[in-house]
Amino acid sequence: MSLGAIRRILESPRVYLLWQSPFVRQKIAPVLSDLGKPGRILDVGCGPGTNTHLFGPEFDYVGVDLSPEYVAYAKRKHGRPFFVCDVTRDPLPEGPFDVVLINSLMHHLNDQEVATLLDKVKGVLAPGGRIQIVDLVLPPQVSLARWLAQRDRGDYPRPGHRWRTLFDENLQVQHFAEFTVGLFGFPLWVLCHVRGKA
């Protein structure tokens, strides 16, 4: 099956959620352990509500995504506010937000689009608000994790040092760490977790 065919299949909200279900909690675990007290949260690139169930009613949750299909599905499933938004061109929902979560989105964006998004995000943060980012790392060594990263739907997986430079240029980085996600103890992807502020 071609990469294009796989990308088209994953455009289905149900298929995407099925594909992600074994990994959702692993991917978001560093964010949840670093989240702090409940508040207003903006989930940028929320997909079909992939992480929404992890944020209970104590969070004032808002999600945005480029895909109308994903947003429609998320609204039906979760009954929370979701909006269609091209985060590189459209304004973000009105802040302030205590936390902005950007999970597995930036490897779909080039460097300038990442800088644009982070600039917009800083504009909707509450005083003392934090940006929480999880994204795909391109490992330097030949491995299954590298092979999978090169075949992801995102065209811009970056090595860890490149991510760190990009974030340092656009955020006040408070924390940066790489971690692995996999099945049965076998690593499939390398990700980075970043906490920053304006």
Backbone as a printed PyTorch tensor [residue, N CA C, xyz], in Angstrom:
tensor([[[  0.8490,  -1.1860,   0.0000],
         [  0.0000,   0.0000,   0.0000],
         [  0.8930,   1.2480,   0.0000]],

        [[  0.5460,   2.2060,  -0.8180],
         [  1.3600,   3.4140,  -0.9410],
         [  1.1640,   4.3240,   0.2710]],

        [[  2.1360,   5.2060,   0.4870],
         [  2.0440,   6.1670,   1.5790],
         [  0.8330,   7.0760,   1.3900]],

        [[  0.5490,   7.4580,   0.1330],
         [ -0.6190,   8.2940,  -0.1500],
         [ -1.9150,   7.6120,   0.2480]],

        [[ -2.0180,   6.3130,  -0.0130],
         [ -3.2240,   5.5550,   0.3460],
         [ -3.3800,   5.4790,   1.8580]],

        [[ -2.2690,   5.2760,   2.5640],
         [ -2.3160,   5.2260,   4.0310],
         [ -2.7660,   6.5700,   4.5910]],

        [[ -2.2510,   7.6570,   4.0170],
         [ -2.6550,   8.9960,   4.4800],
         [ -4.1500,   9.2160,   4.2830]],

        [[ -4.6870,   8.7650,   3.1460],
         [ -6.1260,   8.9320,   2.8810],
         [ -6.9580,   8.1170,   3.8650]],

        [[ -6.5100,   6.9040,   4.1730],
         [ -7.2380,   6.0600,   5.1220],
         [ -7.2750,   6.7080,   6.5000]],

        [[ -6.1460,   7.2950,   6.9210],
         [ -6.0650,   7.9030,   8.2490],
         [ -6.8500,   9.2090,   8.3550]],

        [[ -7.3750,   9.7060,   7.2360],
         [ -8.2380,  10.8840,   7.2830],
         [ -9.5930,  10.5640,   7.9120]],

        [[ -9.9400,   9.2700,   7.9800],
         [-11.1680,   8.8610,   8.6600],
         [-10.9630,   8.9920,  10.1650]],

        [[-11.8270,   9.7430,  10.8600],
         [-11.6380,   9.9090,  12.3110],
         [-11.5850,   8.5880,  13.0600]],

        [[-12.4560,   7.6520,  12.7220],
         [-12.4890,   6.3750,  13.4460],
         [-11.2250,   5.5620,  13.2050]],

        [[-10.7510,   5.5440,  11.9700],
         [ -9.5310,   4.7980,  11.6610],
         [ -8.3360,   5.4350,  12.3790]],

        [[ -8.2670,   6.7580,  12.3550],
         [ -7.1620,   7.4500,  13.0180],
         [ -7.1410,   7.1450,  14.5220]],

        [[ -8.3210,   7.1960,  15.1540],
         [ -8.3860,   6.9190,  16.5940],
         [ -8.0110,   5.4710,  16.9020]],

        [[ -8.4330,   4.5470,  16.0540],
         [ -8.0710,   3.1410,  16.2400],
         [ -6.5620,   2.9570,  16.1470]],

        [[ -5.9350,   3.6140,  15.1720],
         [ -4.4890,   3.5430,  14.9800],
         [ -3.7510,   4.1400,  16.1720]],

        [[ -4.2650,   5.2300,  16.7320],
         [ -3.5860,   5.9210,  17.8210],
         [ -3.8700,   5.3280,  19.2020]],

        [[ -4.9560,   4.5830,  19.3510],
         [ -5.4230,   4.1710,  20.6810],
         [ -4.3660,   3.4760,  21.5480]],

        [[ -3.4900,   2.6060,  20.9990],
         [ -2.5040,   1.9810,  21.8890],
         [ -1.4380,   2.9550,  22.4080]],

        [[ -1.3430,   4.1410,  21.8070],
         [ -0.2180,   5.0350,  22.0940],
         [ -0.6190,   6.3570,  22.7520]],

        [[ -1.9070,   6.6640,  22.8020],
         [ -2.3580,   7.9820,  23.2540],
         [ -1.8260,   8.3080,  24.6400]],

        [[ -2.0420,   7.4030,  25.5890],
         [ -1.6420,   7.6930,  26.9660],
         [ -0.1160,   7.7720,  27.1100]],

        [[  0.6130,   6.9280,  26.3670],
         [  2.0780,   6.9920,  26.4100],
         [  2.5810,   8.3390,  25.8910]],

        [[  1.9850,   8.7940,  24.7770],
         [  2.4460,  10.0380,  24.1590],
         [  2.1950,  11.2490,  25.0480]],

        [[  1.0680,  11.2370,  25.7290],
         [  0.6690,  12.4210,  26.4810],
         [  1.0890,  12.3530,  27.9560]],

        [[  1.6260,  11.2030,  28.3790],
         [  1.9930,  11.0130,  29.7910],
         [  2.9140,  12.1010,  30.3350]],

        [[  3.9760,  12.5170,  29.6070],
         [  4.8330,  13.5820,  30.1620],
         [  4.0820,  14.8940,  30.3690]],

        [[  3.1110,  15.1790,  29.5130],
         [  2.3190,  16.4090,  29.6540],
         [  1.4260,  16.3060,  30.8820]],

        [[  0.7370,  15.1700,  31.0300],
         [ -0.1890,  15.0150,  32.1470],
         [  0.5320,  15.0790,  33.4880]],

        [[  1.7410,  14.5390,  33.5560],
         [  2.4840,  14.5680,  34.8210],
         [  3.0740,  15.9520,  35.1060]],

        [[  3.0430,  16.8320,  34.1100],
         [  3.6560,  18.1530,  34.2290],
         [  2.6140,  19.2720,  34.1240]],

        [[  1.3480,  18.9000,  34.1870],
         [  0.2850,  19.8360,  33.8220],
         [  0.0070,  20.8970,  34.8770]],

        [[  0.0930,  20.5300,  36.1430],
         [ -0.2570,  21.4980,  37.1820],
         [ -1.7520,  21.5250,  37.4230]],

        [[ -2.2170,  22.5930,  38.0410],
         [ -3.6300,  22.6760,  38.4310],
         [ -4.5150,  22.8470,  37.2030]],

        [[ -5.7920,  22.3990,  37.3070],
         [ -6.7270,  22.5580,  36.1820],
         [ -6.9330,  24.0280,  35.8290]],

        [[ -7.2480,  24.2460,  34.5720],
         [ -7.5020,  25.5960,  34.0930],
         [ -8.0660,  25.5300,  32.6890]],

        [[ -7.8540,  26.5790,  31.9510],
         [ -8.3450,  26.6570,  30.5750],
         [ -7.2600,  26.1280,  29.6410]],

        [[ -7.6200,  25.1650,  28.7850],
         [ -6.6370,  24.5030,  27.9350],
         [ -7.0630,  24.5650,  26.4740]],

        [[ -6.1140,  24.9030,  25.6070],
         [ -6.3240,  24.8970,  24.1650],
         [ -5.5000,  23.7580,  23.5810]],

        [[ -6.1850,  22.8300,  22.9060],
         [ -5.5460,  21.6690,  22.2780],
         [ -5.4310,  21.9700,  20.7830]],

        [[ -4.2210,  22.3130,  20.3370],
         [ -3.9660,  22.7300,  18.9540],
         [ -3.5830,  21.5020,  18.1240]],

        [[ -4.3430,  21.2610,  17.0500],
         [ -4.1430,  20.0460,  16.2620],
         [ -4.7320,  18.8610,  16.9980]],

        [[ -5.9540,  19.0390,  17.4990],
         [ -6.5870,  18.0660,  18.3960],
         [ -7.0360,  16.7990,  17.6970]],

        [[ -6.9990,  16.7820,  16.3400],
         [ -7.4950,  15.6120,  15.6280],
         [ -8.9650,  15.3840,  15.9520]],

        [[ -9.4060,  14.1210,  15.9450],
         [-10.8120,  13.8250,  16.2550],
         [-11.0500,  13.7220,  17.7660]],

        [[-10.4050,  14.6060,  18.5310],
         [-10.5390,  14.5720,  19.9820],
         [ -9.6630,  13.5030,  20.6060]],

        [[ -8.4950,  13.2780,  20.0240],
         [ -7.6150,  12.1880,  20.4430],
         [ -7.3110,  12.2210,  21.9340]],

        [[ -7.0400,  13.4080,  22.4840],
         [ -6.6440,  13.5220,  23.8900],
         [ -7.7500,  14.0490,  24.7980]],

        [[ -8.8880,  14.3930,  24.2380],
         [ -9.9210,  15.1180,  24.9890],
         [-10.3560,  14.3710,  26.2410]],

        [[-10.5110,  13.0480,  26.1450],
         [-11.0130,  12.2650,  27.2790],
         [-10.0620,  12.2990,  28.4740]],

        [[ -8.8220,  12.7220,  28.2740],
         [ -7.8470,  12.7750,  29.3620],
         [ -7.9710,  14.0520,  30.1900]],

        [[ -8.7980,  14.9940,  29.7300],
         [ -8.9890,  16.2590,  30.4260],
         [-10.4360,  16.3270,  30.9100]],

        [[-10.6080,  16.0870,  32.2050],
         [-11.9470,  16.0080,  32.7850],
         [-12.6540,  17.3430,  32.8340]],

        [[-13.8560,  17.3530,  33.4490],
         [-14.6780,  18.5710,  33.4820],
         [-14.0370,  19.7110,  34.2640]],

        [[-13.0030,  19.4100,  35.0560],
         [-12.3150,  20.4830,  35.7720],
         [-11.4770,  21.3520,  34.8440]],

        [[-11.2670,  20.8880,  33.6080],
         [-10.5600,  21.6750,  32.6000],
         [-11.5670,  22.3370,  31.6660]],

        [[-11.3750,  23.6040,  31.4140],
         [-12.1530,  24.3250,  30.4030],
         [-11.4210,  24.0940,  29.0820]],

        [[-11.8630,  23.0790,  28.3440],
         [-11.1320,  22.5500,  27.1900],
         [-11.6880,  23.1000,  25.8810]],

        [[-10.7790,  23.4950,  24.9680],
         [-11.1360,  23.9190,  23.6100],
         [-10.1630,  23.2290,  22.6540]],

        [[-10.6870,  22.6650,  21.5600],
         [ -9.8270,  22.0060,  20.5790],
         [ -9.9480,  22.6450,  19.2040]],

        [[ -8.8380,  22.6770,  18.4670],
         [ -8.8490,  23.1670,  17.0850],
         [ -8.0880,  22.1910,  16.2050]],

        [[ -8.5680,  22.0380,  14.9710],
         [ -7.8960,  21.1760,  14.0060],
         [ -8.2270,  21.6610,  12.5960]],

        [[ -7.3470,  21.3290,  11.6650],
         [ -7.5190,  21.7110,  10.2660],
         [ -8.6290,  20.9140,   9.5830]],

        [[ -8.8790,  19.6840,  10.0420],
         [ -9.8020,  18.7720,   9.3600],
         [-11.2530,  18.9710,   9.8130]],

        [[-12.1560,  19.3760,   8.8990],
         [-13.5720,  19.4860,   9.2710],
         [-14.1570,  18.1490,   9.7200]],

        [[-13.6870,  17.0460,   9.1280],
         [-14.1880,  15.7190,   9.5000],
         [-13.8000,  15.3800,  10.9400]],

        [[-12.5420,  15.6540,  11.2880],
         [-12.0920,  15.3980,  12.6530],
         [-12.8720,  16.2510,  13.6520]],

        [[-13.0450,  17.5280,  13.3380],
         [-13.7330,  18.4400,  14.2520],
         [-15.1960,  18.0320,  14.4320]],

        [[-15.8680,  17.6710,  13.3510],
         [-17.2720,  17.2430,  13.4520],
         [-17.3920,  15.9980,  14.3230]],

        [[-16.4850,  15.0620,  14.1360],
         [-16.4960,  13.8390,  14.9310],
         [-16.2560,  14.1660,  16.4100]],

        [[-15.2530,  15.0080,  16.6900],
         [-14.9290,  15.3620,  18.0730],
         [-16.1040,  16.0540,  18.7640]],

        [[-16.7940,  16.9400,  18.0610],
         [-17.9550,  17.6220,  18.6420],
         [-19.0300,  16.6130,  19.0290]],

        [[-19.3160,  15.6730,  18.1130],
         [-20.3500,  14.6690,  18.3820],
         [-19.9540,  13.7800,  19.5670]],

        [[-18.7030,  13.3800,  19.6160],
         [-18.2630,  12.4210,  20.6280],
         [-18.0990,  13.0420,  22.0070]],

        [[-17.5760,  14.2550,  22.0660],
         [-17.1850,  14.8230,  23.3610],
         [-18.0860,  15.9610,  23.8490]],

        [[-18.8540,  16.5950,  22.9640],
         [-19.7450,  17.6700,  23.3940],
         [-19.0330,  18.8590,  24.0030]],

        [[-17.8110,  19.1120,  23.5400],
         [-17.0360,  20.2590,  24.0100],
         [-16.7450,  21.1590,  22.8110]],

        [[-16.2390,  22.3620,  23.0390],
         [-16.0180,  23.2600,  21.9010],
         [-14.8040,  22.8500,  21.0550]],

        [[-15.0680,  22.6440,  19.7850],
         [-14.0350,  22.3440,  18.7900],
         [-14.2620,  23.2590,  17.5940]],

        [[-13.1610,  23.6870,  16.9780],
         [-13.2520,  24.6000,  15.8490],
         [-12.3030,  24.1710,  14.7420]],

        [[-12.7450,  24.3550,  13.4940],
         [-11.8650,  24.1550,  12.3430],
         [-10.9670,  25.3740,  12.2460]],

        [[ -9.6530,  25.1330,  12.1530],
         [ -8.7060,  26.2440,  12.1680],
         [ -7.4180,  25.8140,  11.4830]],

        [[ -6.9830,  26.5880,  10.5090],
         [ -5.6500,  26.4250,   9.9520],
         [ -4.7350,  27.2680,  10.8300]],

        [[ -4.0070,  26.6150,  11.7160],
         [ -3.2850,  27.3370,  12.7660],
         [ -2.1320,  28.1770,  12.2290]],

        [[ -1.7500,  27.9680,  10.9760],
         [ -0.6970,  28.8140,  10.3970],
         [ -1.2700,  30.0650,   9.7390]],

        [[ -2.5940,  30.1000,   9.5380],
         [ -3.2040,  31.2420,   8.8340],
         [ -4.3310,  31.9140,   9.6170]],

        [[ -5.1490,  31.1160,  10.2930],
         [ -6.3310,  31.6370,  10.9810],
         [ -5.9900,  32.0690,  12.4020]],

        [[ -6.7740,  33.0010,  12.9430],
         [ -6.5790,  33.3340,  14.3640],
         [ -6.9740,  32.1540,  15.2450]],

        [[ -6.2950,  32.0080,  16.3680],
         [ -6.6540,  30.9850,  17.3420],
         [ -7.8580,  31.4620,  18.1400]],

        [[ -8.5830,  30.5540,  18.8040],
         [ -9.6730,  30.9970,  19.6870],
         [ -9.1670,  31.9990,  20.7150]],

        [[-10.0630,  32.8560,  21.1440],
         [ -9.6810,  33.9280,  22.0510],
         [ -9.2340,  33.3820,  23.3950]],

        [[ -8.1110,  33.8630,  23.8760],
         [ -7.5840,  33.4680,  25.1730],
         [ -8.2100,  34.2850,  26.2800]],

        [[ -7.6250,  34.2570,  27.4580],
         [ -6.3530,  33.5880,  27.7180],
         [ -6.5320,  32.1150,  28.0730]],

        [[ -5.4810,  31.3240,  27.7760],
         [ -5.4300,  29.9080,  28.1230],
         [ -4.2750,  29.6870,  29.0930]],

        [[ -4.5360,  28.8640,  30.0970],
         [ -3.4890,  28.5270,  31.0640],
         [ -2.4780,  27.5580,  30.4690]],

        [[ -2.9600,  26.6810,  29.5990],
         [ -2.1090,  25.6990,  28.9290],
         [ -2.4900,  25.6460,  27.4650]],

        [[ -1.4870,  25.6510,  26.5910],
         [ -1.7050,  25.3380,  25.1790],
         [ -0.9620,  24.0450,  24.9030]],

        [[ -1.7000,  23.0320,  24.4690],
         [ -1.1350,  21.7300,  24.1320],
         [ -0.9960,  21.6350,  22.6150]],

        [[  0.2060,  21.2690,  22.1610],
         [  0.4470,  21.0370,  20.7310],
         [  1.0520,  19.6400,  20.6290]],

        [[  0.2120,  18.6720,  20.3040],
         [  0.6280,  17.2690,  20.3280],
         [  0.6970,  16.7120,  18.9100]],

        [[  1.9050,  16.3660,  18.4800],
         [  2.1290,  15.6600,  17.2040],
         [  1.6220,  16.4530,  16.0030]],

        [[  1.7950,  17.7530,  16.0430],
         [  1.3860,  18.6150,  14.9420],
         [  2.5670,  19.2200,  14.1940]],

        [[  3.6040,  19.6300,  14.9120],
         [  4.6330,  20.4620,  14.3050],
         [  5.4920,  19.7420,  13.2710]],

        [[  5.5120,  18.4180,  13.2780],
         [  6.2600,  17.7230,  12.2220],
         [  5.5010,  17.7540,  10.8940]],

        [[  4.3100,  18.3600,  10.9100],
         [  3.5710,  18.6330,   9.6720],
         [  3.8710,  20.0380,   9.1420]],

        [[  4.6360,  20.8260,   9.8850],
         [  4.8680,  22.2370,   9.5570],
         [  6.3370,  22.4990,   9.2750]],

        [[  6.5990,  23.4030,   8.3200],
         [  7.9950,  23.8020,   8.0930],
         [  8.4290,  24.7700,   9.1990]],

        [[  9.7050,  25.1460,   9.1990],
         [ 10.2420,  25.9620,  10.2890],
         [  9.5100,  27.2940,  10.4400]],

        [[  9.2070,  27.9500,   9.3210],
         [  8.5150,  29.2340,   9.3920],
         [  7.1020,  29.0660,   9.9460]],

        [[  6.4220,  27.9900,   9.5640],
         [  5.0690,  27.7370,  10.0810],
         [  5.1110,  27.4330,  11.5790]],

        [[  6.1340,  26.7150,  12.0220],
         [  6.2940,  26.4690,  13.4630],
         [  6.4680,  27.7930,  14.2010]],

        [[  7.3280,  28.6670,  13.6650],
         [  7.5630,  29.9680,  14.3030],
         [  6.2730,  30.7860,  14.3410]],

        [[  5.5090,  30.7690,  13.2480],
         [  4.2400,  31.5020,  13.1880],
         [  3.2630,  30.9810,  14.2270]],

        [[  3.1470,  29.6470,  14.3160],
         [  2.2290,  29.0480,  15.2820],
         [  2.6340,  29.4110,  16.7130]],

        [[  3.9040,  29.2890,  17.0230],
         [  4.3400,  29.5920,  18.3870],
         [  4.1230,  31.0670,  18.7300]],

        [[  4.2870,  31.9400,  17.7630],
         [  4.0130,  33.3500,  17.9890],
         [  2.5300,  33.5670,  18.3170]],

        [[  1.6430,  32.8920,  17.5780],
         [  0.2080,  33.0030,  17.8490],
         [ -0.1450,  32.4430,  19.2170]],

        [[  0.4580,  31.3090,  19.5500],
         [  0.1870,  30.6590,  20.8260],
         [  0.5730,  31.5740,  21.9820]],

        [[  1.7220,  32.2170,  21.8730],
         [  2.1520,  33.1290,  22.9370],
         [  1.1480,  34.2550,  23.1350]],

        [[  0.4480,  34.6180,  22.0680],
         [ -0.5310,  35.6940,  22.1450],
         [ -1.8190,  35.3250,  22.8520]],

        [[ -2.0920,  34.0260,  23.0520],
         [ -3.3320,  33.6150,  23.7340],
         [ -3.0610,  33.0110,  25.1070]],

        [[ -1.7970,  33.0150,  25.5440],
         [ -1.4620,  32.4830,  26.8630],
         [ -1.8530,  33.4540,  27.9670]],

        [[ -2.3580,  32.8990,  29.0430],
         [ -2.5910,  33.7000,  30.2470],
         [ -1.2470,  34.0660,  30.8680]],

        [[ -1.1890,  35.1200,  31.6750],
         [  0.0520,  35.4020,  32.4080],
         [  0.4660,  34.1600,  33.2110]],

        [[  1.7040,  33.7480,  33.0370],
         [  2.1760,  32.5300,  33.6960],
         [  1.7590,  31.2470,  33.0050]],

        [[  1.0460,  31.3690,  31.8660],
         [  0.6010,  30.1840,  31.1340],
         [  1.7630,  29.4250,  30.5060]],

        [[  1.5110,  28.1550,  30.2120],
         [  2.5710,  27.2960,  29.6930],
         [  2.1590,  26.6300,  28.3880]],

        [[  3.1470,  26.4260,  27.5550],
         [  2.9700,  25.6960,  26.3030],
         [  3.5370,  24.3000,  26.5150]],

        [[  2.7410,  23.2920,  26.2230],
         [  3.1610,  21.8980,  26.3380],
         [  3.1660,  21.3000,  24.9340]],

        [[  4.3210,  20.7890,  24.5130],
         [  4.4900,  20.2650,  23.1550],
         [  4.9890,  18.8280,  23.2250]],

        [[  4.4020,  17.9830,  22.3970],
         [  4.9240,  16.6370,  22.1520],
         [  5.0340,  16.4910,  20.6440]],

        [[  6.2130,  16.0540,  20.1610],
         [  6.3350,  15.8680,  18.7140],
         [  7.3420,  14.7880,  18.3590]],

        [[  7.2850,  14.4140,  17.1000],
         [  8.0470,  13.2990,  16.5540],
         [  9.4990,  13.6860,  16.3100]],

        [[ 10.4120,  12.8540,  16.8000],
         [ 11.8490,  13.0510,  16.6060],
         [ 12.3390,  12.0580,  15.5500]],

        [[ 13.2090,  12.5400,  14.6780],
         [ 13.8610,  11.6790,  13.6880],
         [ 15.1780,  11.1890,  14.2950]],

        [[ 15.2370,   9.9070,  14.7170],
         [ 16.4810,   9.4240,  15.3320],
         [ 17.6260,   9.4070,  14.3200]],

        [[ 18.8520,   9.6620,  14.7650],
         [ 19.9850,   9.6940,  13.8310],
         [ 20.3970,   8.3040,  13.3560]],

        [[ 20.1840,   7.2780,  14.1710],
         [ 20.6520,   5.9520,  13.8200],
         [ 19.5900,   5.1710,  13.0380]],

        [[ 20.0580,   4.2300,  12.2250],
         [ 19.1490,   3.3410,  11.4970],
         [ 18.3920,   2.4980,  12.5200]],

        [[ 17.0670,   2.5600,  12.4480],
         [ 16.2220,   1.8360,  13.3960],
         [ 14.8000,   1.8220,  12.8690]],

        [[ 13.9570,   1.0100,  13.4970],
         [ 12.5420,   1.0170,  13.1410],
         [ 11.9290,   2.3870,  13.4280]],

        [[ 12.3430,   3.0050,  14.5380],
         [ 11.8150,   4.3320,  14.8860],
         [ 12.1520,   5.3610,  13.8130]],

        [[ 13.3560,   5.2910,  13.2480],
         [ 13.7290,   6.2100,  12.1690],
         [ 12.9090,   5.9070,  10.9130]],

        [[ 12.7730,   4.6360,  10.5980],
         [ 12.0180,   4.2280,   9.4030],
         [ 10.5710,   4.7130,   9.5050]],

        [[  9.9470,   4.5370,  10.6790],
         [  8.5640,   4.9810,  10.8660],
         [  8.4520,   6.5040,  10.7970]],

        [[  9.4200,   7.2100,  11.3800],
         [  9.3930,   8.6780,  11.3460],
         [  9.4790,   9.1960,   9.9130]],

        [[ 10.2770,   8.5190,   9.0890],
         [ 10.4330,   8.9470,   7.6940],
         [  9.1920,   8.6630,   6.8620]],

        [[  8.3020,   7.8140,   7.3540],
         [  7.1020,   7.4500,   6.6090],
         [  5.8330,   8.0060,   7.2320]],

        [[  5.9900,   8.8600,   8.2070],
         [  4.8540,   9.5030,   8.8550],
         [  4.1530,  10.4450,   7.8740]],

        [[  2.9000,  10.7800,   8.1800],
         [  2.1670,  11.7280,   7.3260],
         [  2.7820,  13.1140,   7.3490]],

        [[  3.4880,  13.4520,   8.4220],
         [  4.1550,  14.7520,   8.4920],
         [  5.4340,  14.7530,   7.6820]],

        [[  5.6710,  15.8390,   6.9620],
         [  6.8400,  15.9270,   6.0780],
         [  8.0820,  16.4930,   6.7650]],

        [[  7.9920,  16.8580,   8.0570],
         [  9.1040,  17.5450,   8.7080],
         [  9.5090,  16.9200,  10.0500]],

        [[  9.7150,  15.5900,  10.1050],
         [ 10.2990,  15.0730,  11.3450],
         [ 11.7230,  15.6130,  11.4690]],

        [[ 12.1040,  16.0160,  12.6610],
         [ 13.4130,  16.6500,  12.8550],
         [ 14.2100,  15.8880,  13.9080]],

        [[ 15.5440,  15.8820,  13.7730],
         [ 16.3640,  15.3270,  14.8590],
         [ 16.1540,  16.1370,  16.1370]],

        [[ 16.4180,  15.5250,  17.2760],
         [ 16.2030,  16.1920,  18.5570],
         [ 16.9120,  17.5190,  18.6780]],

        [[ 18.1680,  17.5980,  18.2140],
         [ 18.9150,  18.8620,  18.3370],
         [ 18.2870,  19.9630,  17.4920]],

        [[ 17.6860,  19.5930,  16.3560],
         [ 17.0310,  20.6030,  15.5150],
         [ 15.7500,  21.1160,  16.1740]],

        [[ 14.9900,  20.1960,  16.7900],
         [ 13.8130,  20.6310,  17.5460],
         [ 14.2340,  21.6020,  18.6450]],

        [[ 15.2750,  21.2420,  19.3830],
         [ 15.6960,  22.0810,  20.5130],
         [ 16.0680,  23.4840,  20.0390]],

        [[ 16.7900,  23.5630,  18.9290],
         [ 17.1660,  24.8700,  18.3810],
         [ 15.9310,  25.6690,  17.9860]],

        [[ 14.9930,  25.0130,  17.3170],
         [ 13.7720,  25.6780,  16.8560],
         [ 12.9600,  26.2060,  18.0430]],

        [[ 12.8560,  25.4140,  19.0930],
         [ 12.1110,  25.8640,  20.2650],
         [ 12.8490,  26.9790,  21.0010]],

        [[ 14.1690,  26.8670,  21.1170],
         [ 14.9460,  27.9200,  21.7790],
         [ 14.8180,  29.2630,  21.0540]],

        [[ 14.6710,  29.2120,  19.7300],
         [ 14.5350,  30.4330,  18.9380],
         [ 13.1760,  31.0990,  19.1220]],

        [[ 12.1690,  30.3360,  19.5620],
         [ 10.7980,  30.8470,  19.5630],
         [ 10.0840,  30.8050,  20.9080]],

        [[ 10.7240,  30.2150,  21.9260],
         [ 10.1080,  30.0810,  23.2370],
         [ 11.1510,  30.2700,  24.3140]],

        [[ 10.6750,  30.5060,  25.5280],
         [ 11.5390,  30.3590,  26.6830],
         [ 11.3480,  28.9230,  27.1570]],

        [[ 12.2820,  28.0420,  26.7960],
         [ 12.1530,  26.6180,  27.0810],
         [ 12.4990,  26.3630,  28.5410]],

        [[ 11.5630,  25.7340,  29.2560],
         [ 11.7720,  25.3730,  30.6540],
         [ 12.1660,  23.9060,  30.8010]],

        [[ 11.7720,  23.0980,  29.8360],
         [ 12.0380,  21.6540,  29.9000],
         [ 12.0640,  21.1070,  28.4790]],

        [[ 13.0350,  20.2380,  28.1910],
         [ 13.1030,  19.5270,  26.9060],
         [ 13.6490,  18.1380,  27.1840]],

        [[ 12.9240,  17.1020,  26.7580],
         [ 13.3960,  15.7280,  26.9480],
         [ 12.8440,  14.8480,  25.8330]],

        [[ 13.6490,  13.8940,  25.4080],
         [ 13.2020,  12.8870,  24.4450],
         [ 12.7560,  11.6470,  25.2030]],

        [[ 11.7780,  10.9250,  24.6270],
         [ 11.3060,   9.6800,  25.2260],
         [ 10.7970,   8.7720,  24.1110]],

        [[ 10.6040,   7.5030,  24.4300],
         [ 10.1510,   6.5450,  23.4200],
         [  8.7270,   6.0990,  23.7030]],

        [[  8.0460,   5.7230,  22.6300],
         [  6.6960,   5.1710,  22.6820],
         [  6.7280,   3.8690,  21.9030]],

        [[  6.0730,   2.8430,  22.4270],
         [  6.0980,   1.5680,  21.7220],
         [  5.0540,   0.6110,  22.2310]],

        [[  5.2360,  -0.6390,  21.8940],
         [  4.3390,  -1.7150,  22.3090],
         [  5.1570,  -2.8260,  22.9390]],

        [[  4.6650,  -3.3480,  24.0670],
         [  5.2930,  -4.4870,  24.7410],
         [  6.7800,  -4.2420,  25.0190]],

        [[  7.1030,  -2.9810,  25.3520],
         [  8.4750,  -2.6380,  25.6650],
         [  9.3830,  -2.4320,  24.4690]],

        [[  8.8200,  -2.5320,  23.2620],
         [  9.6250,  -2.3620,  22.0480],
         [  9.4000,  -0.9580,  21.5010]],

        [[ 10.4510,  -0.1220,  21.4060],
         [ 10.2570,   1.2680,  20.9670],
         [  9.9110,   1.3710,  19.4790]],

        [[  8.8770,   2.1470,  19.1950],
         [  8.4480,   2.3690,  17.8110],
         [  8.7080,   3.7970,  17.3470]],

        [[  8.5920,   4.7480,  18.2710],
         [  8.8270,   6.1520,  17.9370],
         [  9.6500,   6.8090,  19.0320]],

        [[ 10.4230,   7.8050,  18.6240],
         [ 11.0690,   8.6960,  19.5790],
         [ 10.3300,  10.0270,  19.5060]],

        [[  9.9630,  10.5770,  20.6390],
         [  9.2380,  11.8420,  20.7160],
         [ 10.0040,  12.7920,  21.6250]],

        [[  9.6800,  14.0660,  21.5280],
         [ 10.2010,  15.0240,  22.4990],
         [  9.0410,  15.6760,  23.2280]],

        [[  9.2800,  15.9870,  24.5000],
         [  8.3260,  16.7300,  25.3130],
         [  8.9700,  18.0580,  25.6820]],

        [[  8.2500,  19.1230,  25.4400],
         [  8.7460,  20.4750,  25.6980],
         [  7.7250,  21.2210,  26.5450]],

        [[  8.2310,  21.9000,  27.5540],
         [  7.4000,  22.8730,  28.2740],
         [  8.0800,  24.2250,  28.1170]],

        [[  7.2970,  25.2200,  27.7190],
         [  7.8590,  26.5440,  27.5310],
         [  6.8650,  27.6170,  27.8820]],

        [[  7.3390,  28.8540,  27.8250],
         [  6.4460,  29.9950,  28.0500],
         [  6.8610,  31.1170,  27.1110]],

        [[  6.0450,  32.1280,  27.0600],
         [  6.2970,  33.2340,  26.1430],
         [  7.5520,  33.9770,  26.5320]]])
